[in-house]
Amino acid sequence: MATAKGADTIGYLGQEDSIAVDKELVSSYKYTVEQLMEVAGLTVADIVADIYPKQKESDKILICVGPGHNGGDGFIAARHLLTFGANPVLFCPKRAKSEVLERLISQVEAVSIPILDSLPSVEEISKEYCLVVDCLFGFSYKPPIRKPFDDILKTLVNIKVPIVSLDIPSGWDVEKGPGEVPEDMRLQPETLISLTAPKLGSKHFSGKHHFLGLRIVPPQLLKKFGVNFPFIPGTKQYIEI
């Protein structure tokens, strides 16, 4: 597996710059939101399949999705994981009304990926699932944690299976990290997947794996925001940092 020297050599993005990069990808480079989400979701699925391979046929992956683009990445990751031979199950506590996300929901329903409206208990998750993927909040999130997500995080904090978080652990301040998050809602994922660049709050991440993905972002745009995206050899969508 390819490995970069570390997040500090790549650079970090704050919340405003993260939003600005996405806007410029759409306005100046003519990407669509759906294109970006498709590659992001594929990256998540690629990492999950490589780092957490299925040990037995009954293994299930619980993917928790929010109403924003981070949740959209989770829907797409589920679809790709299914083609990789995994058993994804989606938990969607709040369905968005955007046309993009409605299409993504239709796509996973068409291939019979289960979508749960309520989160299983701590005991059920720990017994029935081998992994949880956290796609609840993205880099646009601002505290405080509102219902129903407060109770969701309280459950996830206590499960006994690994958690993979996308871009920033849900509930963390994108720039300040977990410091102001109540302890009973403070996720500590085993793996963090940063897209485009690590977010400032990820400086507080102390888990086992930190990956960087979304290699399609043009180098000149990354340089404009002070990001030194490392070279990824071969055709992989990610690199460990």
C-alpha positions in Angstrom: 0.0 0.0 0.0 1.3 3.4 -0.9 2.0 5.7 2.0 2.7 9.5 2.1 4.9 11.2 4.7 2.0 12.7 6.7 -0.8 15.2 6.9 1.5 18.0 7.9 3.4 17.8 4.6 0.2 17.8 2.7 -1.5 20.8 4.4 -4.9 21.3 6.0 -8.1 22.9 4.8 -10.4 24.9 7.1 -14.2 25.0 6.6 -14.4 28.0 4.3 -11.6 26.8 2.1 -13.1 23.3 1.9 -16.4 24.8 0.7 -14.5 27.1 -1.7 -12.6 24.2 -3.3 -15.9 22.3 -4.0 -17.5 25.5 -5.4 -14.6 26.1 -7.7 -14.6 22.5 -8.9 -18.2 23.1 -10.1 -17.9 26.7 -11.3 -14.4 26.8 -12.9 -13.7 23.1 -13.7 -17.3 22.2 -14.7 -17.5 19.1 -12.5 -21.0 18.2 -11.5 -21.8 17.4 -7.8 -22.8 13.9 -8.8 -19.4 13.3 -10.5 -17.5 14.4 -7.4 -19.8 12.3 -5.1 -19.4 9.2 -7.3 -15.6 9.3 -7.1 -15.7 10.0 -3.4 -18.1 7.1 -2.8 -15.9 4.8 -4.8 -12.9 5.9 -2.8 -14.6 5.1 0.5 -15.7 1.7 -0.8 -12.2 1.0 -2.1 -10.6 1.7 1.3 -13.2 -0.2 3.2 -12.9 -3.3 1.0 -9.1 -3.2 1.2 -8.7 -2.5 4.9 -11.7 -4.4 6.3 -12.1 -7.4 3.9 -15.1 -9.7 4.6 -14.1 -12.5 6.9 -17.3 -14.5 6.6 -20.3 -14.5 4.3 -22.6 -13.1 7.0 -20.5 -10.0 7.7 -22.5 -6.8 7.3 -21.4 -3.2 7.1 -23.6 -0.5 8.6 -23.3 2.8 6.7 -24.8 5.8 8.5 -25.7 8.6 6.1 -26.8 12.1 6.8 -28.9 14.4 4.5 -26.0 16.2 2.9 -23.3 15.4 0.4 -21.4 13.3 2.9 -24.5 11.1 3.1 -24.6 10.9 -0.6 -21.0 9.6 -0.6 -22.3 6.9 1.8 -25.1 5.8 -0.6 -22.6 5.5 -3.4 -20.1 3.7 -1.3 -22.8 1.2 -0.4 -23.6 0.6 -4.1 -19.9 0.0 -4.9 -19.4 -2.2 -1.8 -22.2 -4.4 -3.0 -20.4 -5.0 -6.3 -17.2 -5.9 -4.3 -19.1 -8.7 -2.6 -19.8 -6.9 0.7 -23.2 -6.8 2.5 -23.9 -3.1 3.1 -26.9 -1.9 5.1 -27.7 1.9 5.2 -29.1 3.8 8.1 -30.7 7.0 7.0 -32.3 9.0 9.9 -33.2 12.0 7.8 -33.9 11.7 4.1 -33.0 14.8 2.1 -35.4 16.3 -0.5 -32.8 17.1 -3.2 -33.1 15.5 -6.6 -29.5 14.3 -6.4 -30.0 12.4 -3.2 -33.4 11.1 -4.2 -31.7 9.5 -7.2 -29.0 8.0 -5.1 -31.7 6.5 -2.8 -33.5 5.0 -5.8 -30.2 3.5 -7.1 -29.6 1.6 -3.8 -33.2 0.5 -3.5 -33.1 -0.8 -7.1 -30.3 -3.3 -6.1 -32.1 -4.2 -2.8 -29.6 -2.6 -0.3 -31.6 -2.3 2.9 -32.2 1.2 4.3 -33.0 1.5 8.0 -35.0 4.4 9.4 -34.0 3.6 13.0 -30.5 2.8 14.4 -30.0 -0.6 15.8 -29.1 -0.8 19.5 -25.5 -0.9 20.7 -25.9 -4.7 21.3 -27.4 -5.3 17.9 -24.7 -3.4 16.1 -21.9 -5.0 18.0 -23.3 -8.5 17.3 -24.6 -8.2 13.7 -22.1 -5.9 12.0 -18.4 -6.0 11.4 -17.9 -2.3 10.6 -19.7 1.0 10.8 -19.0 3.8 8.2 -19.8 7.3 9.5 -21.1 9.5 6.7 -23.5 11.6 8.8 -21.8 15.1 8.8 -19.4 16.6 6.3 -17.1 19.6 6.3 -20.1 22.0 6.2 -21.3 20.9 9.6 -21.5 23.5 12.4 -22.3 22.6 16.0 -24.3 22.1 18.1 -25.3 18.5 17.6 -29.1 18.5 17.1 -31.7 15.7 17.3 -31.8 13.0 16.2 -28.1 13.0 15.8 -27.3 13.4 19.5 -28.8 10.0 20.3 -27.3 8.4 17.2 -23.8 9.5 18.3 -24.4 8.3 21.9 -25.1 4.9 20.5 -22.1 4.8 18.1 -19.7 5.9 20.8 -20.5 2.6 22.7 -20.4 0.0 19.9 -17.7 -2.7 19.9 -16.9 -2.7 16.2 -14.5 -0.4 14.3 -15.8 2.9 12.9 -14.6 4.6 9.6 -15.4 8.3 9.4 -15.5 10.3 6.2 -13.7 13.7 6.1 -14.2 14.5 9.8 -15.7 12.3 12.6 -19.4 13.3 12.9 -20.0 15.8 15.7 -16.4 17.2 15.7 -15.8 20.8 14.9 -14.3 20.8 11.4 -11.5 23.1 12.5 -11.2 22.7 16.3 -11.7 18.9 16.5 -13.6 17.1 19.3 -12.7 19.3 22.2 -16.1 20.9 22.7 -18.1 17.7 21.9 -19.8 16.1 25.0 -17.9 13.0 25.9 -20.9 10.8 25.5 -21.1 11.9 21.8 -17.4 12.1 21.0 -16.6 9.6 18.2 -13.1 8.2 18.1 -13.0 6.3 14.8 -10.4 3.7 14.0 -10.0 5.0 10.5 -10.4 8.5 8.9 -10.8 9.1 5.2 -9.9 12.7 4.2 -11.0 13.9 0.8 -9.0 16.5 -1.2 -7.0 17.4 2.0 -7.1 16.7 5.7 -9.4 19.1 7.5 -7.9 21.2 10.4 -9.9 19.3 13.0 -8.2 16.0 11.9 -5.1 17.1 13.7 -6.7 15.6 16.7 -7.3 12.2 15.1 -5.4 9.5 16.9 -6.8 6.4 15.3 -5.1 3.5 13.4 -5.5 4.6 9.8 -5.7 8.0 8.0 -6.3 7.9 4.3 -6.4 10.7 1.7 -8.5 10.4 -1.5 -10.2 12.3 -4.3 -7.2 12.3 -6.6 -9.2 13.9 -9.4 -8.9 17.4 -8.0 -6.7 19.5 -10.4 -3.2 20.1 -9.0 -3.4 23.9 -9.8 -6.6 24.2 -7.7 -5.0 22.4 -4.8 -1.9 24.6 -5.0 -4.1 27.7 -4.9 -5.3 26.5 -1.4 -1.9 25.4 -0.2 -2.5 21.7 -0.6 0.4 19.4 -1.7 -1.5 16.3 -2.8 0.9 13.4 -2.9 1.5 11.3 -6.0 -0.6 8.1 -5.8 1.1 5.3 -7.8 -1.0 3.0 -10.0 -4.8 3.2 -10.2 -5.7 3.3 -6.5 -8.1 6.1 -5.4 -6.3 6.7 -2.1 -3.0 6.9 -0.2 -2.3 6.4 3.5 -1.0 9.4 5.3 
